[in-house]
Amino acid sequence: MTDFLTNADHWRKRAELTRALAANAVKDQGRLLKVAEEYDRLAAHAERRRSAPVLTGSYVASGRPE
């Protein structure tokens, strides 16, 4: 199964397909281009998430003593 939180390629492909739809659209071209921009933002976020260091150690919920 694909992890969409860290798969930037998935979001880039969606942006590319949406831009192709926008190129042929008559009515909602601007809206489709905005959606493609959001896919690009998700791709950038996925790249940052993929490269972020994984913290080790135990998790303690806030408000509870260790």
C-alpha positions as CSV (number, residue, x, y, z in Angstrom):
1,M,0.0,0.0,0.0
2,T,1.2,3.5,-0.8
3,D,1.9,6.0,1.9
4,F,0.4,9.2,0.5
5,L,2.0,11.2,3.4
6,T,5.5,10.6,2.1
7,N,4.9,9.8,-1.6
8,A,5.7,13.1,-3.5
9,D,5.6,11.4,-6.9
10,H,1.9,10.5,-6.4
11,W,1.0,14.2,-5.8
12,R,3.1,15.3,-8.7
13,K,1.4,12.9,-11.1
14,R,-2.0,14.2,-9.9
15,A,-0.9,17.8,-10.5
16,E,0.3,16.9,-14.0
17,L,-3.0,15.1,-14.8
18,T,-5.0,18.0,-13.5
19,R,-3.1,20.5,-15.6
20,A,-3.8,18.4,-18.6
21,L,-7.5,18.5,-17.8
22,A,-7.2,22.3,-17.3
23,A,-5.6,22.7,-20.8
24,N,-8.7,21.1,-22.4
25,A,-11.3,22.7,-20.0
26,V,-13.5,25.5,-21.2
27,K,-15.4,26.4,-18.1
28,D,-13.4,25.6,-14.9
29,Q,-9.8,26.0,-16.1
30,G,-8.8,28.4,-13.3
31,R,-10.3,26.1,-10.6
32,L,-8.4,23.1,-12.0
33,L,-5.1,25.0,-12.0
34,K,-5.7,25.9,-8.4
35,V,-6.2,22.2,-7.6
36,A,-3.0,21.4,-9.4
37,E,-1.1,24.0,-7.3
38,E,-2.5,22.3,-4.1
39,Y,-1.2,18.9,-5.4
40,D,2.2,20.6,-5.8
41,R,2.0,21.8,-2.2
42,L,1.2,18.3,-1.0
43,A,4.1,16.9,-3.0
44,A,6.5,19.4,-1.3
45,H,5.0,18.5,2.1
46,A,5.4,14.8,1.4
47,E,9.1,15.4,0.5
48,R,9.7,17.2,3.8
49,R,7.9,14.5,5.7
50,R,9.9,11.8,4.0
51,S,13.2,13.5,4.8
52,A,12.3,14.4,8.4
53,P,14.2,12.5,11.1
54,V,12.4,9.9,13.0
55,L,12.4,10.6,16.7
56,T,13.1,7.7,19.0
57,G,12.2,7.2,22.6
58,S,8.9,6.8,24.4
59,Y,5.9,8.9,23.9
60,V,4.3,10.5,26.9
61,A,0.9,12.2,26.4
62,S,0.8,15.8,27.5
63,G,-0.6,16.4,31.0
64,R,0.6,13.1,32.3
65,P,3.7,12.7,34.5
66,E,6.4,10.4,33.3
